[in-house]
Amino acid sequence: ENDASMLFNTINERLSYMEDVALFKAVNHLPIEDSPREKRVIASAQISAATQGLDSALIKDFFKAQIDVAKAIQYRYRADLLSQPRLDTPKDLRLEIRPHLIRLGDSLIVQLSNYIKKHGQIQANEFETFNSSIEHRYISDADKLRLFNALMQVDYLNKPDSNKLD
Ligand SMILES: C=C(O[C@@H]1C=C(C(=O)O)C=C[C@H]1O)C(=O)O
């Protein structure tokens, strides 16, 4: 397994939790969108990005795309739950799923950082691998493009040129 597919699999793994998230919210009559939580997820990603020396504004854009796709999956699945209710007990969102999503976000950033260090920014020719790694019945082609485009932007923060005279 190469560096790119390892990273893409982590992105896919994060998205694979969204049906569990949606089920917990449906059972507990909670809305899908939770803006305070989104702010925390993004803040945590920006801290990890800064630790890796990545441009945290670009990581923020990528995480916004990930969160939008995460919500799209939840809305589609929640619609299905109306006609096909599930009777099993959902995993606990706060105690179980969310801490895991934060850990996945952290390893995703480390994997992305290692990839860029070795190969440079993600290029368009990786899309085929991305396309086959991101597999979820509720992810659309538009969702995939949005995610991949944001991913291709991520790069290290420009270091100030120490030799530059001012
Ligand atoms: C995954 C969740 O659902 C949504 C998506 C989020 C995410 O992808 O991190 C965060 C908050 C919610 O708007 C959640 O509530 O934890």
Ligand as a Chemical Component Dictionary entry (heavy atoms), coordinates in Angstrom:
data_LIG
# 
_chem_comp.id                   LIG 
_chem_comp.type                 NON-POLYMER 
_chem_comp.pdbx_formal_charge   0 
_chem_comp.three_letter_code    LIG 
# 
loop_
_chem_comp_atom.comp_id 
_chem_comp_atom.atom_id 
_chem_comp_atom.alt_atom_id 
_chem_comp_atom.type_symbol 
_chem_comp_atom.charge 
_chem_comp_atom.model_Cartn_x 
_chem_comp_atom.model_Cartn_y 
_chem_comp_atom.model_Cartn_z 
_chem_comp_atom.pdbx_ordinal 
LIG C1  C1  C 0 -19.690 14.226 12.698 1  
LIG C2  C2  C 0 -20.609 15.044 13.207 2  
LIG O1  O1  O 0 -21.595 15.694 12.412 3  
LIG C3  C3  C 0 -21.315 16.937 11.754 4  
LIG C4  C4  C 0 -19.997 16.833 11.120 5  
LIG C5  C5  C 0 -18.853 17.116 11.852 6  
LIG C6  C6  C 0 -17.518 16.556 11.450 7  
LIG O2  O2  O 0 -17.394 16.046 10.312 8  
LIG O3  O3  O 0 -16.579 16.602 12.257 9  
LIG C7  C7  C 0 -18.979 17.896 13.032 10 
LIG C8  C8  C 0 -20.185 18.374 13.463 11 
LIG C9  C9  C 0 -21.468 18.104 12.750 12 
LIG O4  O4  O 0 -21.905 19.287 12.104 13 
LIG C10 C10 C 0 -20.695 15.312 14.651 14 
LIG O5  O5  O 0 -21.722 15.880 15.080 15 
LIG O6  O6  O 0 -19.762 14.956 15.395 16 
# 
loop_
_chem_comp_bond.comp_id 
_chem_comp_bond.atom_id_1 
_chem_comp_bond.atom_id_2 
_chem_comp_bond.value_order 
_chem_comp_bond.pdbx_ordinal 
LIG C1  C2  DOUB 1  
LIG C2  O1  SING 2  
LIG C2  C10 SING 3  
LIG O1  C3  SING 4  
LIG C3  C4  SING 5  
LIG C3  C9  SING 6  
LIG C4  C5  DOUB 7  
LIG C5  C6  SING 8  
LIG C5  C7  SING 9  
LIG C6  O2  DOUB 10 
LIG C6  O3  SING 11 
LIG C7  C8  DOUB 12 
LIG C8  C9  SING 13 
LIG C9  O4  SING 14 
LIG C10 O5  DOUB 15 
LIG C10 O6  SING 16 
# 
